[in-house]
Amino acid sequence: MRDDELRWFTSSFSGGNGGSCVEVAFLPDEVAVRDTKDRALAPHRYPTTRWAEFLAAVRAREFDRS
């Protein structure tokens, strides 16, 4: 599937901050991630299993700075 055919979602945490966030698109076996400030750039693509691991780490606050 081409990038321009994907259905993109913006995080509910973005809060309408003027485009300073990322968008994701879900494919059968991967997740595409792009920067809203420059949608012309190619998105990063990750296997769905890796994306799930990343989200679990975020929810577990593994990236929080002390």
Secondary structure by P-SEA (a helix, b strand, c coil): ccccccccccccccccccccbbbbbbcccbbbbbbccccccbbbbbcaaaaaaaaaaaaacccccc
